[in-house]
Structure formats: structure tokens, C-alpha cells
């Protein structure tokens, strides 16, 4: 058990160089735990949202956050895989009706509210900033790169609650198991392969270890529901697997829906091999029948070389050591030996044999009802030799079902429990009996081999006197008496402060205690004969972290801190640097501040920081790396400064943990990782240019193979990309929507003069004064950024003016234009301008005058501002008092629902009429009727055709034919939706 105190913990990786002045290391942090492609969800605006999560979209300048639009990540199924789709809806209609005379629209809200004391019920928006809908939570409350001084951190008001929750999460661990056979595939697969897996759900992550036999290494581990919908896939890479016959992995951040699936046995696991792309074996995940207490196990498969073998069958045996040390309780489960129907009795024959000696040790017969596929038994009075054979993996279990003429047989060797976990121990003074505070620490790593032997590697630091004994011991329950299981003293080296060796010939109960966290490592010295540092041996679940593969962890001890700290805390850390020069780290601690408050000794609130140390240790600067709760910290750091990488390479770096009581460091470990990343500066520019070129080429090839890409004017463009067409670089902008090219004419702002002219090489009319003032800023190369594009990759050239990514054009200083916002096209209710000096684009909404007439109208559907009708008496508009008309609220009376941001099919939810028609906006259409929709403020969308189908309006753009003519012969007339070849 790791005892941890309530504290603010700082994780510090620093270079131990001596300098006269402090120097900050400009390193950006990165958890490396972002949303993966295999995790179902939605990506919107550079952010990742989980299933059923809701938020308000941020379209950037000039529009900002759309508080009257609510987006939601909804679940959809595509080609058998669960995926997320963004669905957005206008919620202006849902605002409550107010009775106060002067409602107020506060910033960052959609609905108006009554002023305080106005007497109307208020809408509670204190936590949602709009209609009470929960916004997406902040992913990282700490700002990476923030500079902190090492000072005690203030206690947060919810510290106690958060730490209690963390303690519960640390202790809660659900264990599941799965048996995979070919008979559970649909249709069944005639294979001699089978697999058994152990799965642990901890902190919303599912860690799994699957042992297989009779098959090649799986290519994919696939998790599905009972209908076959893919929930998660793990692509197996040989270099990342620690054992040849095992597959290890982690399904991270399980959605609560999938957790319920697990609890209700609604999750299936399928192993996909090259010979069986749809899956070779499959099984249902269920709660572990022995609660994770397995001592031995056996995977049972049919004989592959027997022509009469019952292919597709398989089974497993789970064995638990008995309390007397001479018996083993076991349960056998199998699939595919019979059809599992009816109530007839099926004879089952079980044999425990030693194949090498060709002897049978146990022979058991039983009759099982056909609808059951399992039975339990006890092996009693096992001799010391039989237990030794079982421990060494020399025995085999065989199950035979059916009559003697046509027996159905499965068999497999009995081995100790096989998982992908790492068995370790953090040894601290706080865990010694009695507890010590000397700043010493220890670390132990164990490897369990298939022949029953245990390899150990123990490291110590800070022991103040000679080591007298190192033992593995067992705490007797209720008595407090410690029983020595193994003595490892003879393998200890005082010079290296390490002990390495191999232990075999374990007893049954001692091995069971070793596997299930009941043994301790104790280091005794002359000064502390009862033990100076001590730690529990326990498994550390597999998490896919590559740092563990590098070898022994670094010991974290108080004696390594400057100045040394007399503490009972300890820890160890794995660190590695990958080929991209990113640092991977995993740290485990024990015994922090146990003496301060034992009531919360299982809690830990930590900050991960990175910095460079100086001689003035009281004024060290540290940069935030990560915040964490619990006894572990794990992550990945990218973009590391070359100077720090050099320190790590040369062994002048260390990793440190700081607490509230010791803000300048409580435990520390020396770090040296050989790397060549610090010498990459000379080749950086050349490598960057080469990587950019290769990335562009790969992206272009990917776009060519994408069925949703567009081929236009001799080039491929990716779905959702925009570009300036060669046939009209001045007055058109094109976009690709699922293999369909849509080109929009440039929307020109209305010049504020009576004699506008169109400058040469321009598209929009401008006032003569504006042309003269901007003459110096005009550049004949400003649109050259669109040349040489492939699949939407733009190479910008240095030029005067502003480049706007929406329309892919350069604009001169002072130039005004309507912004192009994919996929909506040109927004006429906003004006952008290029500011001289800053080269920044500033966009503002069009300001409309307040009209005095009762029924203002929009003369043209594409107009942004309404006007008073000529037939109605119109008083002069109030020009001194203008208001902003937010185009997002134009359709207040619409209950539209649309898919955002890119879909070729626009589905608009209408109201079904009594006669089966559709109500679209303010109009009603009969079933089967087609029309062009009117979408304020854009007007009639002539290139969108809607059809009323059984009460639902289905709106689509026409699919344009692919053109085979030369680009110079491509034309697009006004009023046409698709370009065509000249003369056709």
C-alpha cells in the first residue's frame, strides 16, 4: 500500500549545472494524452468533444462564439464503426418570454434577461452563459509554460472532495475476463486457435492482456457491442508487445455508456488476423469469476494436426491456490464442444498429465447439463513434486466431451498467471516498521518467467550504514509477525548499491502471495536492524508507456536533493526519449508527508514542472508541466530545448518531487538518457524542408485516393478545402464538398461614393480616393499565394498587405471585403479590412440603422439590413443612434436544425402537417413537392433543391459531372450551379 499525504507536489526535471544566474528553459508542455483517432467523438474547430457533449461553436473573427447555436456530438454508425457527428441547432426559439419592459442582453448570452428588481423571473445563466446548457469543460486548467516560484500552494476549497474522489478511484478496480474461440464468430470459424484475456478497468481506462495460442499474431484487437458495432480498435504492432504470445493494450477514456456495456456483459472482443480479416476468434467480456485471484491458468485448444478435431472449440481453466498449500481450486470454461441446447447430460472427462513423462496424475469424470459450459473441481493432496511440476509449467490439462467413438478434445499447458503487468516495489522509510526519516529510498523490479522462477533487480540510495539483510517477507494477518520468505542478502553489492538474482522453487502459498501483493521487500542496516526502507511488491497495470521498456527506473530519494532532506518519502521514475526527441516519463511515489496527517495519507495533489536549477536554490524557476492527483504521474513532453537534452545526454539532469512542506524538493533522482537530439540544430533546416515536402506529397496522394475529393482544372482538392480557380482568379472562390466543386462569385461591398470604378486586376468597384490612397500598398504578386497549390496546401510569399485564409487572397492596406467562411460562402453582413502596419485583418459586423416604420422589409433576399417599404409612411431614420444587427439572430422564428461544418446533404427539420406535408421555415409544402429554399440573410439558394418526403424536408446540392475538357475551356454562366465545358 502506498501511503501519500495531502500536499501540492511538483515534478521537476532540471539540469544540474552550476550557473551564476537563473535561466528559464523555454519548453512547451504536452501530455501526449490527447484524443486518439480510435476514440469515438467529434472534432470541431480544433477541439475534441466526447459523445453527447454539448458546446457553443467558435467561428473566430469576426463572428466569435455563437451563443445562440448549440452543438452536440451525436452517435452515428459508419461502416460498422461507432463515430461522432456534430449536430448544431439554433436555440434562440427556446429563450423564455419576459414580462419586464426593458430586457437586457448580457455579453456571452443568447437570451435576454430582466434587470435585477424588474419583477420578472430570471433565467439562471451563472454557470452556462446562455440558456443553462453545460459548456464543454476546460481540458487543462493549468497554463503550460506558466512560470511559478517554489512557494506553498494555497489550499483550494474543494481539495478535500477532490482528494477523497481520487482515493476512491485509486482503490476501485474492476476485473473482467474473456474467452475467445472460433465458435463464437458469426458465422463460426473452423480454427484451432483460442485466447483468454484479463481486463482491468481503472480510472476510466481498460487495461487488457490477451494470451493466444494456435494462431499467428493478431493484427487488430477489436471491441464491439453485441450487434457488431465497433467501439474501439487496437492495431497491434510487434515492437510494442512485451511477449510473443500476448497482446497488451489500453482502451483509454471509456465513455460512461461503454462502462455500462462492460458491467452488463454487452462488450465482445475479436482478434483479427491476416487470414481472417473479419476476425478469427471472438468472446464476450464478463466479470472475472475468481475476482482476479488466479494463481495458475490454462488455455485449452483443439489439436490442430487431428483431422477429426472439433475446430472452433476452446476453453480455459482458472486455478486458485487453496489455503492449506496442498490443494488447488479450479474452474473450467469452454465454448464450442457442443451446441449448448437442451437439458440432456453430456459426459466430460478431465485429465491432469505430465506429457514429458507420459503419466496421468489426476483423472476426473463428470456429467454436465448441455446448456452449461463450465464446471468446478478441487485438486486435493497435491504432493510437493506435483506442485513443483505445476509451478514449472510442466503439466497439461485435457478436457474431453462426448462419447468414446467421437470424442471432442481440448487441451493446454498449466502455467502461472500470465499478464502484461509490471511487478514492482517502491521502498520508503515511511513503510518501515518502525517508520524512519533518513532520506533513503529503494526500488525493486521483478520478472516472472514461465518456468516459475522470479528474476529481481533491487536498487537503493542514501543508506547511512552497512546493509545487513535484504529479505522478502510476509506479514501474518492479525498477529503482526513477519515471516521471511526469501533472503536476498548474498546478491547485494555495496559498491553499486544493487541486488540482482533469480529465485526458484517457490511454495504454492508463497507464489500466490507474490502474485497478489502480500509480500514486502525489506532492507535492514546496522543503524536500523528492523529495516530502514521497506516496500510492498505489487503489480503495475500495463499502460503502453514506452519508458518501462528501457530498463530499471531511477530511484527518487531525499538525500539527492540540495540541500539533503531527511524524509520518509521515496519514489522511482521511468524516463525515455523517442526518435522525435520527446520525453516520456512515468513516476510513482510513496510516503509523502505521512507524518503530517495520516488521515489523508492516501491522497496526493501534484504539479509537474520543468526547469533549470541554479546555485541560488531558493529562487529556482520552474515551468508547469502537468497537474495530477494520486500516486502516479505519467505523460509526454515535446519541443524540449536542446540545452536540456544535452544535459540529459551527459548526465547533468535530475527529476524532482516537491511538496508543500518542502517546496524546494523532497525527493530527487539522477537522470542520464543517451540521445543525439541536442546536435540536431545544424541539420534542422534541411530536415524541416524535406519533411514539409514529403508531408505535402503524402497529403496530395491521400487526397487523390479519397473518394470525396474533387478533381478540378487538373488538380485534386480535398473535401472541405477552398481555393481560387484559375479560370477566374479575381472574382471567384471554389470549394470541394464531397467530390462536388462549388464556385461562388465574390460578394463586393457597396462603395461609399457616387462614382465607383473597378481598378485593373480587381473584381470589386472602389471609390477613386480609396484607390489613390492604397496605390502604394498594391502588389502585383499579392495573389501569388494561390499558385502551386496541391490539395489545399498554400505556400505564402512575402508581400505587402494581408492574406485572408477564407478566400485564399491577399488584400491591400485599407481594402474592404466581405469574408468568405466555408462552408457558408461569402458573409455579406460583415466587412473585413486590412490594417496597415500590423498586417492584421479586422472584421466587423455591418451596422444597420434603426428604422421608424412598423413593418420593415428586406428588399433583396441577400440584403443584410432591412428597409422601410415605399408604400408606408417612413419617418427619417435615426442616423445618430445605430445598433448592431447580429446576422446569427436573423432567423429568430426558425426552429432549424443543421449539420455543421461540412455535409453535402442539408437536413432541415420541418413540422409534419396533418396531410403529410412539410413546413420549411414559414412555408408549407405538400408531400413530393420540390423547391429552392430561402435562407435569410442569404436569400434563395438556387443551387439547393429540397424535396418533401413523408413530412421531412430533404435538401441537397446537385452533383456536378466531372469535366474532361481543358481548364481553359471550363466556363460557368450566371445562374448555373455547375461549371461546364465550353460549347456543351
C-alpha positions, 0 to 999 in steps of 0.5 A: 500500500502506498501511503501519500499525504495531502500536499501540492507536489511538483515534478521537476526535471532540471539540469544540474549545472552550476550557473551564476544566474537563473535561466528559464528553459523555454519548453512547451508542455504536452501530455501526449494524452490527447484524443486518439483517432480510435476514440469515438467523438467529434472534432470541431474547430480544433477541439475534441468533444466526447459523445453527447457533449454539448458546446457553443461553436467558435467561428473566430473573427469576426463572428466569435462564439455563437451563443445562440447555436448549440452543438452536440456530438451525436452517435452515428454508425459508419461502416460498422464503426461507432463515430461522432457527428456534430449536430448544431441547432439554433436555440434562440426559439427556446429563450423564455418570454419576459414580462419586464419592459426593458430586457437586457442582453448580457455579453456571452448570452443568447437570451435576454434577461430582466434587470435585477428588481424588474419583477420578472423571473430570471433565467439562471445563466451563472454557470452556462452563459446562455440558456443553462446548457453545460459548456464543454469543460476546460481540458487543462486548467493549468497554463503550460509554460506558466512560470511559478516560484517554489512557494506553498500552494494555497489550499483550494476549497474543494481539495478535500472532495477532490482528494477523497474522489481520487482515493476512491478511484485509486482503490476501485478496480474492476476485473473482467475476463474473456474467452475467445474461440472460433465458435463464437464468430458469426458465422463460426470459424473452423480454427484451432486457435483460442485466447483468454484475456484479463481486463482491468478497468481503472480510472476510466481506462481498460487495461487488457492482456490477451494470451493466444495460442494456435494462431499467428499474431493478431493484427487488430484487437477489436471491441464491439457491442453485441450487434457488431458495432465497433467501439474501439480498435487496437492495431497491434504492432510487434515492437510494442508487445512485451511477449510473443504470445500476448497482446497488451493494450489500453482502451483509454477514456471509456465513455460512461455508456461503454462502462455500462456495456462492460458491467452488463456483459454487452462488450465482445472482443475479436482478434483479427488476423491476416487470414481472417480479416473479419476476425478469427476468434471472438468472446464476450467480456464478463466479470472475472469469476475468481475476482482476479485471484488466479494463481495458475491458468490454462488455455485449452485448444483443439489439436490442430494436426487431428483431422477429426478435431472439433475446430472452433472449440476452446476453453480455459481453466482458472486455478486458485491456490487453496489455503492449506498449500496442498490443494488447488481450486479450479474452474473450467470454461469452454465454448464450442464442444457442443451446441449448448441446447437442451437439458440432456447430460453430456459426459466430460472427462478431465485429465491432469498429465505430465506429457514429458513423462507420459503419466496421468496424475489426476483423472476426473469424470463428470456429467454436465447439463448441455446448456452449461459450459463450465464446471468446478473441481478441487485438486486435493493432496497435491504432493510437493513434486506435483506442485513443483511440476505445476509451478514449472509449467510442466503439466497439461490439462485435457478436457474431453466431451462426448462419447468414446467413438467421437470424442471432442478434445481440448487441451493446454499447458498449466502455467502461472498467471500470465499478464502484461503487468509490471511487478514492482516495489517502491521502498520508503522509510515511511513503510518501515516498521518502525517508520524512519526519516533518513532520506533513503529510498529503494526500488525493486523490479521483478520478472516472472518467467514461465518456468516459475522462477522470479528474476529481481533487480533491487536498487537503493540510495542514501543508506547511512550504514552497512546493509545487513539483510535484504529479505522478502517477507510476509506479514501474518494477518492479525498477529503482526509477525513477519515471516521471511520468505526469501533472503536476498542478502548474498546478491547485494553489492555495496559498491553499486548499491544493487541486488540482482538474482533469480529465485526458484522453487517457490511454495504454492502459498508463497507464489500466490502471495507474490502474485497478489501483493502480500509480500514486502521487500525489506532492507535492514542496516546496522543503524536500523536492524528492523529495516530502514526502507521497506516496500510492498511488491505489487503489480503495475497495470500495463499502460503502453508507456514506452519508458518501462521498456528501457530498463530499471527506473531511477530511484527518487530519494531525499538525500539527492536533493540540495540541500539533503532532506531527511524524509520518509518519502521515496519514489522511482521514475521511468524516463525515455526519449523517442526518435522525435526527441520527446520525453516520456516519463512515468513516476510513482511515489510513496510516503509523502508527508505521512507524518503530517496527517495520516488521515489523508495519507492516501491522497496526493495533489501534484504539479509537474514542472520543468526547469533549470536549477541554479546555485541560488536554490531558493529562487529556482524557476520552474515551468508547469508541466502537468497537474495530477492527483494520486500516486502516479504521474505519467505523460509526454513532453515535446519541443524540449530545448536542446540545452536540456537534452544535452544535459540529459545526454551527459548526465547533468539532469535530475527529476524532482518531487516537491511538496508543500512542506518542502517546496524546494524538493523532497525527493530527487533522482539522477537522470542520464538518457543517451540521445543525439537530439541536442546536435540536431540544430545544424541539420534542422533546416534541411530536415524541416524542408524535406519533411514539409515536402514529403508531408505535402506529397503524402497529403496530395496522394491521400487526397487523390485516393479519397473518394470525396475529393474533387478533381478540378482544372487538373488538380485534386482538392480535398473535401472541405478545402477552398481555393481560387480557380484559375479560370477566374482568379479575381472574382471567384472562390471554389470549394470541394464538398464531397467530390462536388466543386462549388464556385461562388462569385465574390460578394463586393461591398457597396462603395461609399461614393457616387462614382465607383470604378473597378481598378485593373486586376480587381473584381470589386468597384472602389471609390477613386480616393480609396484607390489613390490612397492604397496605390502604394500598398498594391502588389502585383504578386499579392495573389501569388499565394494561390499558385502551386497549390496541391490539395489545399496546401498554400505556400505564402510569399512575402508581400505587402498587405494581408492574406485572408485564409477564407478566400485564399487572397491577399488584400491591400492596406485599407481594402474592404471585403466581405469574408468568405467562411466555408462552408457558408460562402461569402458573409455579406453582413460583415466587412473585413479590412486590412490594417496597415502596419500590423498586417492584421485583418479586422472584421466587423459586423455591418451596422444597420440603422434603426428604422421608424416604420412598423413593418420593415422589409428586406428588399433583396433576399441577400440584403443584410439590413432591412428597409422601410417599404415605399408604400408606408409612411417612413419617418427619417431614420435615426442616423445618430443612434445605430445598433448592431444587427447580429446576422446569427439572430436573423432567423429568430422564428426558425426552429432549424436544425443543421449539420455543421461544418461540412455535409453535402446533404442539408437536413432541415427539420420541418413540422409534419402537417396533418396531410403529410406535408412539410413546413420549411421555415414559414412555408408549407409544402405538400408531400413530393413537392420540390423547391429552392429554399430561402435562407435569410440573410442569404436569400434563395439558394438556387443551387439547393433543391429540397424535396418533401418526403413523408413530412421531412424536408430533404435538401441537397446540392446537385452533383456536378459531372466531372469535366474532361475538357481543358481548364481553359475551356471550363466556363460557368454562366450566371445562374448555373450551379455547375461549371461546364465545358465550353460549347456543351 
